[in-house]
Amino acid sequence: MIIQLIIAVFTSILAAIFAWLPSVTTLPTIGGYNIDTALAQGVGMFYTYAGVVWPVSDVFLGFLFLIGYYTLKMVLKFFLGHRAPGSH
Amino acid sequence: MRPIKYLSTIIGLFFLFPAFAFAYGTCPGATTAESLMSSNPSIPIFTVSPVGVYSLYITDTGSASPYGYICDLTHPIGALNSGNFGSYNPLLTLDSQSNFFSTAYTNGGNGSGAGDTMVYINSTSPFGGAGSDNGYAFFTVGSGNLVGAYSTPPGDTTTRIDSVVPVPDSSANATSTSFTFSASGYVNGNDYATSSTMLHIRARQLTGMGLRDNSILSQGVEFYIPITASGAFSVSTTTNIYSSGQWTAYYAIETPSITVFGVPILFEDFWLPGGNFFTKSLAVIYDKFEVATSSSFEQQEAAIDISGNSIVASTTVSGANNCAALSAGFDLGACLTSLVQPSDAELADDVNTVKTKILAKAPWGYVYRFVSILSASSTVALPTFNVDIADNTAASGTLAFDPGDMLSGGGTLLSGITDPHSGKNMRQIIEPFIQLFIAISVLIIIFHDLMAMGHHQKHK
């Protein structure tokens, strides 16, 4: 409960700070082309393909893991600025 | 007295004659276009002002049988057409389904009517009505220079929202998944951006039993419904409404307001308190309505939901129950553990808060949305395609390919090949090695990146 309280307070404060920002539910439509739908369709087709050609799914999982790592770095850099590890 | 009575009868018949003429289908007894429009708004009206020889063309590819009249505005029934048009009879008559008809007449030269001729088109099905949406008419002068045109729908072609549902200041009952929001109106072709014109609907509960959804104070719903073509439109959607009370709704026809190298970019989500600066609202309607009652199922669901996090979860999932000495679930060990270790439900709740209230916020929410789409696990069938085989004989054929079938067939074949000793198929044997190789590769990349960061720090 103590840890949960700390986490809840921390997330609540952050949520309150960013509450005024709009929530993103879809990617933008560019030139009439719905990027969100196209990407979702493409990924769905990829999963159909990877379901049969299984090595592809392992490679993609590794790719997602890497994206998660770089996203985490971006978030840290956003919040910590020049104090983030590796920033110049 | 008798001659006077006959005389009055004759005079009366004389004045009644125009009425008979009108009944047989000539120009109406209206002296202005405005009065004619007000008497029958479905009749398109043209005013041709320059003096000259005109041809009137009427085309109607629908089921209507249009016909037209030419009237002199300054000479209502009884005096019109005598010079230019010959008679009271309809100047233009189209046979049923005739798509082209023309005649020429001279505008002006008829005394005081010079230069002020009105033409109106009528049809058995008014232009703009059902079945005759393709009807149009236009004028040419001389060898065919267009001087005026008219097309359906008659009258207003501005971008607008005509009607919405729920009807403003009305009352509606909420039922599970079937509360309808809809709007109809018109989008002018000049305002329309292909595939980027949306009807934006935002509705929010003002008063009443606010329980859940977008806000802890009230329920709100939001939709972006594509408008697929310019012209008249009618779109609708259904949703769950479980909070009764006063609601307000906002309907807007929106198109992108920014372009990059001429390409319009639509950010649907970027709504800030001051508005969405990436879209322009072409027409807006505000609506207020009342949700009279919620369905019993939704009320129950909402009641469970409001207590879900605070009561049910805390008594059955979190450690609170374990720490309550008088509770049946009292467990001192579990209570002490829960002091420092959040339960799975609490952690899931925290993660959900971080996702929806921090990571999903613009602008970094677009990155999060991108990753979310990539990490989704739903499958979509691969597209099929057909190949037509042309032949110089009468016979021809079409081959249909379904990549999904071909892939699954190949996959089944591969998984059917097994090692005779272990009984494992190719995937079961090889995949662990592939996974190990990928995992080591990813770790090397991350390790290298971390080392590089340390290297930078050392230089600093």
Interface residues (C-beta under 8 A of the other chain):
Chain A: M1 I2 I3 Q4 I7 A8 T11 S12 L14 A15 F18 A19 W20 L21 P22 S23 V24 T25 T26 L27 P28 T29 I30 G31 G32 Y33 N34 D36 L39 A40 Q41 V43 G44 M45 Y47 T48 Y49 G51 V52 V53 W54 P55 D58 V59 L61 G62 L64 F65 L66 I67 G68 Y69 T71 M74 V75 F78 P85 G86 H88
Chain B: A193 T194 S195 S196 Y224 P256 V263 P264 I265 L266 F267 E268 D269 F270 W271 L272 P273 S318 G319 A320 S338 L339 V340 Q341 P342 S343 E346 L347 D350 T353 V354 T356 K357 I358 A360 K361 A362 W364 G365 Y366 V367 Y368 R369 F370 V371 I373 L374 S375 A376 S377 S378 T379 V380 A381 L382 P383 G404 L407 S408 G410 G411 R427 E431 I434 Q435 I438 A439 S441 V442 I445 I446 D449 A452 M453 G454 H456 Q457 K460
